[in-house]
Amino acid sequence: MSVSHEERLSPLRQFFDKALYTESFYSWTGTTSLGQYFQFSLASIMIGL
C-alpha cells in the first residue's frame, strides 16, 4: 500500500509552531522538538520502504 507524502505530513497540521519547534515541549520526545521527532521517524520509515 502506497502512502502519499501529504498523508504522512497530515498529522503535523494539528500542531502549532511552538509545539513543533520547542525542545522538550512534550516530555515523550525527550530532548528533541516534536518537529525533529517526526523528521527522524519519517526518515526511518522511508528508509525501510
LOMAR-558309 format. One record per residue: x, y, z of N, C-alpha, C, CB in turn; residue number from 1. Coordinates in Angstrom, 3 decimals, always signed. Glycine has a CB too. Example, Ala and Ser with C-alpha at 12.3 -4.5 7.8 and 13.67 -1.06 7.14 Angstrom:
REM LOMAR-558309
+----------+----------+----------+----------+----------+----------+----------+----------+----------+----------+----------+----------+-----+
:      nc1 :      nc2 :      nc3 :     cac1 :     cac2 :     cac3 :      cc1 :      cc2 :      cc3 :     cbc1 :     cbc2 :     cbc3 : seq :
+----------+----------+----------+----------+----------+----------+----------+----------+----------+----------+----------+----------+-----+
:  +13.190 :   -5.690 :   +7.800 :  +12.300 :   -4.500 :   +7.800 :  +13.200 :   -3.300 :   +7.800 :  +11.308 :   -4.473 :   +9.046 :   1 :
:  +12.850 :   -2.250 :   +7.080 :  +13.670 :   -1.060 :   +7.140 :  +12.900 :   +0.030 :   +7.870 :  +14.084 :   -0.598 :   +5.725 :   2 :
+----------+----------+----------+----------+----------+----------+----------+----------+----------+----------+----------+----------+-----+
END
This chain:
REM LOMAR-558309
+----------+----------+----------+----------+----------+----------+----------+----------+----------+----------+----------+----------+-----+
:      nc1 :      nc2 :      nc3 :     cac1 :     cac2 :     cac3 :      cc1 :      cc2 :      cc3 :     cbc1 :     cbc2 :     cbc3 : seq :
+----------+----------+----------+----------+----------+----------+----------+----------+----------+----------+----------+----------+-----+
:   +0.845 :   -1.174 :   +0.000 :   +0.000 :   +0.000 :   +0.000 :   +0.891 :   +1.239 :   +0.000 :   -0.962 :   -0.003 :   +1.220 :   1 :
:   +0.648 :   +2.121 :   -0.917 :   +1.432 :   +3.342 :   -1.051 :   +0.776 :   +4.479 :   -0.274 :   +1.589 :   +3.723 :   -2.534 :   2 :
:   +1.585 :   +5.148 :   +0.517 :   +1.095 :   +6.294 :   +1.289 :   +1.723 :   +7.549 :   +0.705 :   +1.432 :   +6.151 :   +2.820 :   3 :
:   +0.899 :   +8.538 :   +0.432 :   +1.401 :   +9.760 :   -0.187 :   +2.151 :  +10.627 :   +0.814 :   +0.257 :  +10.548 :   -0.800 :   4 :
:   +2.938 :  +11.516 :   +0.283 :   +3.674 :  +12.487 :   +1.093 :   +2.699 :  +13.296 :   +1.954 :   +4.514 :  +13.431 :   +0.190 :   5 :
:   +1.602 :  +13.710 :   +1.370 :   +0.592 :  +14.501 :   +2.088 :   -0.006 :  +13.710 :   +3.252 :   -0.525 :  +14.945 :   +1.127 :   6 :
:   -0.253 :  +12.440 :   +3.047 :   -0.814 :  +11.605 :   +4.116 :   +0.167 :  +11.454 :   +5.274 :   -1.193 :  +10.224 :   +3.570 :   7 :
:   +1.450 :  +11.394 :   +4.966 :   +2.455 :  +11.285 :   +6.032 :   +2.581 :  +12.584 :   +6.833 :   +3.816 :  +10.912 :   +5.436 :   8 :
:   +2.401 :  +13.728 :   +6.164 :   +2.533 :  +15.015 :   +6.848 :   +1.248 :  +15.484 :   +7.516 :   +2.988 :  +16.057 :   +5.875 :   9 :
:   +0.152 :  +14.881 :   +7.174 :   -1.153 :  +15.299 :   +7.686 :   -1.218 :  +15.420 :   +9.219 :   -2.196 :  +14.326 :   +7.224 :  10 :
:   -0.686 :  +14.468 :   +9.992 :   -0.763 :  +14.604 :  +11.457 :   -0.079 :  +15.856 :  +12.002 :   -0.151 :  +13.396 :  +12.106 :  11 :
:   +0.921 :  +16.365 :  +11.290 :   +1.645 :  +17.554 :  +11.765 :   +0.794 :  +18.819 :  +11.725 :   +2.893 :  +17.764 :  +10.933 :  12 :
:   -0.206 :  +18.853 :  +10.893 :   -1.002 :  +20.066 :  +10.699 :   -1.791 :  +20.471 :  +11.941 :   -1.951 :  +19.872 :   +9.549 :  13 :
:   -1.984 :  +19.557 :  +12.872 :   -2.750 :  +19.872 :  +14.071 :   -1.917 :  +20.606 :  +15.135 :   -3.318 :  +18.597 :  +14.658 :  14 :
:   -0.607 :  +20.644 :  +14.960 :   +0.267 :  +21.262 :  +15.952 :   +0.630 :  +22.693 :  +15.567 :   +1.534 :  +20.433 :  +16.125 :  15 :
:   +0.792 :  +23.540 :  +16.563 :   +1.198 :  +24.918 :  +16.329 :   +2.725 :  +25.017 :  +16.393 :   +0.538 :  +25.872 :  +17.365 :  16 :
:   +3.272 :  +26.111 :  +15.883 :   +4.727 :  +26.249 :  +15.752 :   +5.487 :  +26.025 :  +17.054 :   +5.055 :  +27.610 :  +15.224 :  17 :
:   +4.994 :  +26.565 :  +18.160 :   +5.718 :  +26.417 :  +19.423 :   +5.841 :  +24.938 :  +19.799 :   +5.006 :  +27.200 :  +20.550 :  18 :
:   +4.790 :  +24.181 :  +19.595 :   +4.829 :  +22.750 :  +19.913 :   +5.771 :  +22.004 :  +18.979 :   +3.424 :  +22.145 :  +19.830 :  19 :
:   +5.866 :  +22.445 :  +17.733 :   +6.722 :  +21.760 :  +16.765 :   +8.202 :  +22.054 :  +16.955 :   +6.319 :  +22.142 :  +15.375 :  20 :
:   +8.538 :  +23.265 :  +17.393 :   +9.939 :  +23.690 :  +17.374 :  +10.581 :  +23.908 :  +18.739 :  +10.047 :  +24.933 :  +16.606 :  21 :
:   +9.836 :  +23.710 :  +19.827 :  +10.403 :  +23.867 :  +21.164 :  +10.886 :  +22.511 :  +21.667 :   +9.362 :  +24.479 :  +22.144 :  22 :
:  +12.172 :  +22.435 :  +21.989 :  +12.714 :  +21.181 :  +22.507 :  +12.033 :  +20.828 :  +23.819 :  +14.242 :  +21.281 :  +22.700 :  23 :
:  +11.730 :  +19.550 :  +23.994 :  +11.102 :  +19.005 :  +25.203 :   +9.715 :  +19.594 :  +25.493 :  +12.003 :  +19.247 :  +26.389 :  24 :
:   +9.044 :  +20.151 :  +24.490 :   +7.691 :  +20.680 :  +24.700 :   +6.784 :  +19.558 :  +25.188 :   +7.125 :  +21.314 :  +23.392 :  25 :
:   +6.940 :  +18.383 :  +24.592 :   +6.264 :  +17.178 :  +25.056 :   +7.322 :  +16.276 :  +25.666 :   +5.493 :  +16.454 :  +23.891 :  26 :
:   +7.100 :  +15.813 :  +26.873 :   +8.123 :  +15.023 :  +27.572 :   +8.486 :  +13.743 :  +26.829 :   +7.645 :  +14.676 :  +28.968 :  27 :
:   +7.542 :  +13.164 :  +26.100 :   +7.800 :  +11.891 :  +25.418 :   +8.736 :  +12.032 :  +24.218 :   +6.494 :  +11.283 :  +24.964 :  28 :
:   +9.063 :  +13.268 :  +23.787 :  +10.023 :  +13.432 :  +22.696 :  +11.460 :  +13.505 :  +23.206 :   +9.697 :  +14.685 :  +21.897 :  29 :
:  +11.620 :  +13.415 :  +24.523 :  +12.963 :  +13.504 :  +25.104 :  +13.494 :  +14.923 :  +24.981 :  +13.924 :  +12.512 :  +24.417 :  30 :
:  +14.721 :  +15.060 :  +24.498 :  +15.342 :  +16.379 :  +24.405 :  +15.199 :  +17.005 :  +23.024 :  +16.800 :  +16.283 :  +24.762 :  31 :
:  +14.408 :  +16.388 :  +22.148 :  +14.225 :  +16.933 :  +20.812 :  +12.883 :  +17.648 :  +20.700 :  +14.325 :  +15.821 :  +19.763 :  32 :
:  +12.719 :  +18.395 :  +19.646 :  +11.430 :  +19.041 :  +19.384 :  +10.520 :  +18.037 :  +18.682 :  +11.606 :  +20.339 :  +18.518 :  33 :
:   +9.242 :  +18.308 :  +18.678 :   +8.288 :  +17.431 :  +18.003 :   +8.585 :  +17.370 :  +16.504 :   +6.842 :  +17.916 :  +18.245 :  34 :
:   +8.968 :  +18.498 :  +15.925 :   +9.316 :  +18.525 :  +14.507 :  +10.481 :  +17.608 :  +14.194 :   +9.647 :  +19.934 :  +14.074 :  35 :
:  +11.514 :  +17.629 :  +15.053 :  +12.670 :  +16.743 :  +14.858 :  +12.258 :  +15.286 :  +15.025 :  +13.802 :  +17.093 :  +15.850 :  36 :
:  +11.404 :  +15.031 :  +16.001 :  +10.922 :  +13.677 :  +16.253 :  +10.227 :  +13.120 :  +15.016 :   +9.966 :  +13.659 :  +17.457 :  37 :
:   +9.323 :  +13.920 :  +14.422 :   +8.644 :  +13.494 :  +13.204 :   +9.621 :  +13.321 :  +12.050 :   +7.567 :  +14.496 :  +12.824 :  38 :
:  +10.571 :  +14.233 :  +11.942 :  +11.548 :  +14.155 :  +10.856 :  +12.342 :  +12.851 :  +10.939 :  +12.503 :  +15.365 :  +10.900 :  39 :
:  +12.838 :  +12.529 :  +12.120 :  +13.606 :  +11.303 :  +12.294 :  +12.736 :  +10.072 :  +12.059 :  +14.220 :  +11.255 :  +13.694 :  40 :
:  +11.503 :  +10.110 :  +12.555 :  +10.600 :   +8.966 :  +12.399 :  +10.247 :   +8.734 :  +10.937 :   +9.322 :   +9.180 :  +13.215 :  41 :
:   +9.930 :   +9.812 :  +10.226 :   +9.578 :   +9.670 :   +8.813 :  +10.766 :   +9.202 :   +7.991 :   +9.054 :  +10.990 :   +8.262 :  42 :
:  +11.961 :   +9.684 :   +8.328 :  +13.152 :   +9.254 :   +7.595 :  +13.370 :   +7.756 :   +7.792 :  +14.401 :  +10.049 :   +8.057 :  43 :
:  +13.156 :   +7.269 :   +8.996 :  +13.309 :   +5.840 :   +9.265 :  +12.301 :   +5.014 :   +8.488 :  +13.163 :   +5.563 :  +10.752 :  44 :
:  +11.080 :   +5.516 :   +8.398 :  +10.035 :   +4.810 :   +7.647 :  +10.401 :   +4.767 :   +6.169 :   +8.655 :   +5.493 :   +7.843 :  45 :
:  +10.871 :   +5.900 :   +5.638 :  +11.192 :   +5.970 :   +4.215 :  +12.368 :   +5.058 :   +3.863 :  +11.509 :   +7.414 :   +3.816 :  46 :
:  +13.330 :   +4.943 :   +4.745 :  +14.481 :   +4.077 :   +4.510 :  +14.021 :   +2.611 :   +4.489 :  +15.574 :   +4.300 :   +5.602 :  47 :
:  +13.039 :   +2.303 :   +5.311 :  +12.546 :   +0.935 :   +5.394 :  +11.663 :   +0.515 :   +4.229 :  +11.793 :   +0.763 :   +6.655 :  48 :
:  +11.290 :   +1.448 :   +3.350 :  +10.414 :   +1.091 :   +2.230 :  +11.148 :   +0.409 :   +1.106 :   +9.731 :   +2.309 :   +1.702 :  49 :
+----------+----------+----------+----------+----------+----------+----------+----------+----------+----------+----------+----------+-----+
END
